Amino acid sequence: MTTAAPLSDVTLPSTNVTIKSRKQTLYQISGAIVAAIVVGVVVIFTVVLLLLKMYNRRLRAERELEPKTPKATMPSASGKNSNSVGHPTTVTIIPVDVHMQNR
């Protein structure tokens, strides 16, 4: 039979500790920055898409709830005071040389 050696406190010399070079540290930091930028762009893109989707739903609901009118009775785009084809205008011409009598 074999017997195990008793465990003792073993201290490692400080020369075995590996120190990262500046190059490795810069690579890791730049990778983290690029990853953060990519995640930020994805989050912003997702938020914009969700906002557009909600806006589209709201506009569609408003369009569907509007009363449907035939195209012939649609008001003209220029406003109330514009003349339409259904309402002819009359022009009265008063000649300049006609004098009104004073009473």
C-alpha positions in Angstrom: 0.0 0.0 0.0 1.0 3.5 -0.7 0.6 6.3 1.7 -0.2 9.9 0.6 2.2 12.6 1.6 0.8 15.0 4.1 -0.4 18.3 2.7 1.7 21.3 3.6 1.4 25.0 2.9 3.1 25.5 -0.4 3.8 29.0 -1.5 4.4 29.8 -5.1 7.2 32.1 -6.0 6.2 35.4 -7.4 8.0 34.8 -10.6 5.3 32.3 -11.8 2.6 35.1 -11.9 1.9 36.0 -15.5 1.4 39.6 -16.3 -0.7 40.6 -19.4 1.2 42.6 -21.9 -0.2 46.0 -22.9 -1.0 44.7 -26.3 -3.3 42.0 -24.9 -5.0 44.4 -22.7 -5.6 46.8 -25.5 -7.0 44.0 -27.7 -9.4 43.0 -24.9 -10.5 46.6 -24.2 -11.1 47.3 -27.9 -13.1 44.1 -28.3 -15.3 45.1 -25.4 -15.8 48.5 -26.9 -16.8 47.1 -30.2 -19.2 44.6 -28.6 -20.8 47.4 -26.6 -21.3 49.5 -29.7 -22.8 46.6 -31.6 -25.2 45.8 -28.7 -26.2 49.5 -28.5 -26.9 49.7 -32.2 -29.1 46.5 -32.0 -31.0 48.0 -29.1 -31.6 51.3 -30.8 -32.7 49.5 -34.0 -35.1 47.3 -32.0 -36.6 50.3 -30.3 -37.1 52.2 -33.6 -38.8 49.2 -35.1 -41.1 48.8 -32.2 -42.1 52.5 -32.3 -42.8 52.3 -36.0 -44.9 49.2 -35.5 -47.0 50.9 -32.9 -47.4 54.0 -35.0 -48.5 51.9 -38.0 -51.1 50.1 -35.8 -52.5 53.4 -34.6 -52.8 54.9 -38.1 -54.4 51.7 -39.4 -56.9 51.7 -36.5 -57.8 55.4 -37.2 -58.3 54.7 -40.9 -60.5 51.7 -40.2 -62.6 53.6 -37.7 -63.3 56.6 -40.0 -66.7 56.6 -41.7 -66.5 55.5 -45.3 -67.8 58.1 -47.7 -68.2 57.8 -51.5 -65.6 59.7 -53.5 -68.2 62.0 -55.1 -69.1 63.6 -51.8 -65.5 64.2 -50.7 -64.8 67.8 -49.9 -62.4 69.6 -52.1 -58.8 70.0 -51.0 -58.7 73.8 -51.4 -61.2 74.4 -48.6 -64.8 75.6 -48.1 -64.7 78.8 -50.1 -63.5 77.3 -53.3 -65.9 76.9 -56.2 -66.8 73.3 -57.1 -68.3 72.0 -60.4 -71.7 71.5 -58.8 -72.1 75.1 -57.8 -71.8 77.5 -60.7 -70.9 81.1 -60.0 -72.8 84.1 -61.3 -71.0 87.3 -62.3 -72.9 90.6 -62.4 -71.4 93.3 -64.6 -72.4 96.9 -64.0 -71.4 99.2 -66.8 -69.5 102.3 -65.8 -71.5 104.8 -67.8 -74.8 104.0 -66.1 -75.6 106.8 -63.6 -77.9 106.1 -60.6 -80.5 108.7 -59.8 -80.2 110.4 -56.5 -83.4 110.5 -54.5 
